[in-house]
Amino acid sequence: TTMLHKDSASAYNTLLYVQDDTRPGALWHIFNQDDTRMIAKVFNQPEINSNPLMDFTLYLNAKDLEVLEREHGVKPIVIEQRVGEMILIPAGCAHQVRNLQLCVKVRTFFILMYVY
């Protein structure tokens, strides 16, 4: 399981193996960039110098997700990932993933470099 966070580069994550390939291997919650800013406002704890999107300290459970939708209009894209499927996570979008069973995944970041 990977706690809620955001990356500065876009990435894709491919599920290569699950213990039982007839069931989903991972459950993803991916938020758009505007919603990511709202999540940071709602869950930021400046009194203890904590930003959950940067320090991997928060996993949004069903109750958290319900409150975000009801009180702030924030709703993630929810994906049940199966073997062979690739998930694209755009840069700056908060996301979290919970392994539903034993999994092997590969993550690759897109980094653009300009040469002059």
N, C-alpha and C positions, 0 to 999 in steps of 0.2 A: 504494500500500500504506500502511496506517495501522498503526503499531506498537501493541502492547498498552497499553491505558489504561482508565480509567473516567471517566465524566462524572457530575457532581452532579445533572444533570437527565435525565429520560427523553428519548429522541430516536427519530425514525424516519428511515430512509434508503431512498430510492427510486432504483432503477436505471432511468435514462431511455434510455440508449443503450449498445450494445456494438458492437464492430467486426463480429462475426459473431453475430447474435442466435439462432442455433441452439445455441450453447454457453453455459454459465454465464459471467457476466462477473466475478463476485467470489466469493471463498471467505471465509466468516465463521466465527470461533470466538467464542462468547459463553458466559461463565461465570455461574453464579448468584452471589448476593451472599455466601453462606457460603464458596463456593470462591474468590471474589475475595480474601477475607481470608487464606486459606491461600496463595494465590499471592503475596500481598504478603509473607508470612512467609518463603516459600521463596526468593524472588528479591530481597528487600530487601538492600541493601549499605550498612549504616550507616558502615562504615569509609571509604567515599568519598562519604558523604552523598548516596546515590542511591536513589530510589524509582522503579522502572520503571513503576509505574502512574500516576505523576504527571509523569514527564519524557520519556515516549515513547522509551525507549532499548532496548526489548526486543521482539522478535517471536518467539513460541514456535514452534520448528520441530517436525517430527515426533518427533524424539528427546526434546525437552523435554516434549511432550504425553504421550508414552509414560511417561516418568519420573513426571510428575504423577499419571497414572492408577494406575500400579503402586505407587508409594510413598506416595501421599497420598489415593488414591481420588477424585481430581479429574478430571472429564471434561467438556469443553465441549459445547454444542449446536453442531453443524457444519451450516452452511447454504451451499448453492451457489445464489447469487442470479442470477436471469435478468431480462431486460428486462421492465419493468412490475411487478416484485415489490417490495414494501416490507418492510423488516426493522425490527422494533421492538426497541430496546435499552433495558431498564429502567435507571433511575438506579442508580448504584453497582455495576453489573455490569461486570467487566472484559471487554474485547472487542478483537479485532484483525480486520483485513480485508486480504486480498491480492487485488489486481486480477489476474485471469487473462488479461485482454486489455484493449484500449483501452476505457475506460468513461467515462460521464458520469453522476454521481449527485448527488442533492440531499438534504441533511441538514437536518432541522428539529428544534429542541428544544422540549419542553413545559415551560413555566415557569408555575407557578401563582402568582397574585398575589391577595392578600386586601385588600379595601378596606373600611375600617370607617367 
